[in-house]
Amino acid sequence: MKNFRFKAFSQIFKQVCLGFGGVAIAQLSLLANPSFATPSYITLRVYPADLRETSPVCPSEVTLTQASRPYYEGGYTLDGSASLSWLAQPFTLEKSDEFSATWVAKLQNKYRNCKATAGITKVNDEPFEGNSYLRMRFVNNKVYLILDMTGKNDVNGFTPVIVKKDVKDGNPIWAWSGSD
């Protein structure tokens, strides 16, 4: 009888310990997986050119997303993406270096005559002040998305660098890092 009680207690003890351990492991995996980070919504306001003609059709704003990866000692990384199939055909990476990347795509027919520029005006519906490191230009039936770290600096006075620039499912994706 003593042996039976000991085995029952032992099994319950293991289940409770593994249950708490499983919860802890699940919580750690949430922190380690950047896909669970809450994204920031970056609004770029579109400023049409003054053509002194009939106004071409341009979007009023474009929204991009960016999310922080989990903290690591000495720095930070932000992952970004732009779901823009409503605006343009599939993007390609036109040119890049460690401080700048430019994607280009042919505009959808609705926007084909749009001549405009765009820059960051809000992040999560809060006014944005500072260097618009994400910009767009609309010219010659094409749209260009520009990620540019020029003039941006981190808390240590270093220029952040672009660590990833690519296209996924026809849309621009990127990552940039700085020191803290």
PEBELVEN-V232844 format. One record per residue. RES is the residue in one letter. PHI is phi in whole degrees, 0 to 359 (999 if undefined). OMEGA is omega in degrees with one decimal (* if undefined). Layout:
# PEBELVEN-V232844
res: [RES,RES]
phi: [PHI,PHI]
omega: [OMEGA,OMEGA]
This chain:
# PEBELVEN-V232844
res: [M,K,N,F,R,F,K,A,F,S,Q,I,F,K,Q,V,C,L,G,F,G,G,V,A,I,A,Q,L,S,L,L,A,N,P,S,F,A,T,P,S,Y,I,T,L,R,V,Y,P,A,D,L,R,E,T,S,P,V,C,P,S,E,V,T,L,T,Q,A,S,R,P,Y,Y,E,G,G,Y,T,L,D,G,S,A,S,L,S,W,L,A,Q,P,F,T,L,E,K,S,D,E,F,S,A,T,W,V,A,K,L,Q,N,K,Y,R,N,C,K,A,T,A,G,I,T,K,V,N,D,E,P,F,E,G,N,S,Y,L,R,M,R,F,V,N,N,K,V,Y,L,I,L,D,M,T,G,K,N,D,V,N,G,F,T,P,V,I,V,K,K,D,V,K,D,G,N,P,I,W,A,W,S,G,S,D]
phi: [999,299,298,297,296,297,294,297,299,299,294,297,300,296,296,295,296,293,298,295,297,297,296,298,296,298,294,296,293,295,291,278,260,295,293,265,291,285,283,263,258,257,260,255,277,265,245,297,286,276,267,55,229,296,292,287,278,229,292,276,203,228,248,242,237,210,222,281,281,304,300,227,299,99,189,212,221,242,258,232,206,227,270,237,295,292,258,212,287,307,277,231,277,280,202,195,211,286,246,208,217,230,254,222,207,283,292,297,308,304,254,302,260,292,235,196,231,212,212,294,239,214,231,52,64,257,304,255,237,135,289,282,283,245,221,222,220,241,209,50,64,229,237,243,253,241,254,222,274,304,84,264,221,269,295,264,84,268,279,299,242,275,256,206,211,199,230,233,53,83,241,296,226,203,212,223,228,216,260,237]
omega: [178.6,-178.2,179.1,179.9,-179.7,-179.9,179.5,178.1,-179.7,179.8,178.7,179.2,179.2,-179.2,179.1,-179.4,179.0,177.4,177.9,178.4,178.6,177.7,179.6,178.8,178.8,179.5,177.7,-179.8,176.0,179.6,-176.4,-176.2,-176.0,-179.3,178.8,179.3,178.2,-177.8,169.7,177.7,-176.5,-179.6,173.5,177.0,-180.0,-179.9,179.7,175.7,176.9,-176.4,-178.3,176.9,174.0,-176.7,173.3,179.5,176.9,172.5,178.3,177.7,178.6,179.8,177.2,177.6,178.3,-179.3,177.6,169.4,176.9,-178.3,170.0,-174.9,175.1,-178.0,-179.4,176.2,177.1,176.7,-179.5,176.8,179.8,177.1,-170.0,-179.9,176.0,-174.6,-171.7,174.0,-176.6,179.9,168.7,175.8,-175.1,179.4,-180.0,168.7,-175.4,-179.2,-175.0,175.1,179.0,175.0,179.6,176.9,174.5,-179.7,171.8,-175.6,-178.8,-174.9,-170.3,-179.9,-178.7,172.8,-172.9,170.8,178.2,177.7,-177.8,174.7,-179.0,169.3,-175.0,178.5,174.6,179.3,178.9,174.8,179.7,-178.2,178.3,-176.8,171.4,-178.3,175.4,169.0,-178.2,179.9,173.5,177.4,178.2,173.5,179.0,172.6,-175.7,170.7,-172.8,-179.2,-179.2,178.6,178.0,175.4,177.7,-175.1,179.4,178.3,177.7,175.3,174.7,-179.8,177.2,-176.6,177.5,174.0,-172.7,175.7,177.6,-178.7,177.5,-177.3,179.1,170.4,-177.3,171.0,175.1,-173.6,174.9,179.0,178.8,*]
